[in-house]
């Protein structure tokens, strides 16, 4: 699929569009996903709305915590919960 060539789609009576499979596959768009649409000059732009789960799996990593640090924090939190009970 060439990005420059694009696809033609037909607008239905209710102004619905069908997203071509090749585009949906390339962009990782699945059934039930939310999309953002806006006008940019004379163009209509459609882009996926990424949720927190997607960013956790695929987004940029901004920090690192080792397993040891995670385990220590877990133990501190468990002690705090036991002391407050």
C-alpha positions in Angstrom: 0.0 0.0 0.0 1.4 3.4 -1.0 0.6 6.1 1.5 0.5 8.7 -1.3 -2.0 6.8 -3.5 -4.6 6.5 -0.8 -8.0 4.9 -1.0 -11.4 6.2 -2.1 -14.3 5.5 0.2 -18.0 6.3 -0.3 -20.0 8.2 2.3 -23.3 6.5 3.2 -26.7 8.3 3.7 -25.9 8.6 7.4 -22.5 10.0 6.6 -20.7 6.8 7.7 -17.3 5.8 6.2 -15.8 2.4 6.0 -12.1 2.3 6.8 -10.2 0.1 4.3 -8.7 -3.0 5.9 -5.2 -2.2 4.7 -5.3 1.2 6.5 -6.9 -0.3 9.7 -4.3 -3.0 9.8 -1.4 -0.7 9.2 -2.5 1.7 12.0 -3.5 -1.1 14.4 -7.1 -0.1 14.5 -9.4 -2.7 15.8 -13.2 -3.0 16.4 -14.3 -0.9 19.3 -11.3 1.4 19.3 -11.9 5.1 19.5 -10.6 7.4 16.8 -10.1 11.2 16.8 -11.2 13.2 13.8 -10.4 16.8 13.0 -10.0 19.2 10.1 -6.6 20.4 9.1 -6.9 23.0 6.3 -8.7 21.2 3.5 -8.0 17.7 5.0 -9.8 15.4 7.3 -7.4 13.7 9.7 -8.4 10.5 11.5 -6.0 9.1 14.2 -6.4 6.4 16.9 -7.0 7.5 20.4 -4.4 5.6 22.5 -5.4 4.6 26.1 -3.2 4.1 29.1 -2.9 0.4 28.5 -1.6 0.9 24.9 1.0 3.4 26.2 2.1 1.0 28.9 2.7 -1.7 26.3 3.9 0.4 23.3 4.6 3.9 24.5 8.0 5.5 25.4 9.5 4.3 28.6 10.2 7.2 31.0 11.5 5.4 34.0 12.8 2.1 35.2 12.3 0.3 38.5 14.1 -2.9 39.3 12.3 -6.0 40.6 14.2 -5.5 43.9 12.9 -2.0 44.3 9.4 -3.1 43.4 9.6 -5.9 46.0 10.9 -3.6 48.7 8.1 -1.1 48.0 5.6 -3.9 48.2 6.9 -5.1 51.5 6.8 -1.5 53.0 3.3 -1.1 51.8 2.2 -4.4 53.3 3.8 -3.5 56.6 2.0 -0.1 56.5 -1.3 -1.8 55.9 -0.7 -4.3 58.7 0.2 -1.5 61.2 -2.9 0.5 60.3 -5.2 -2.6 60.8 
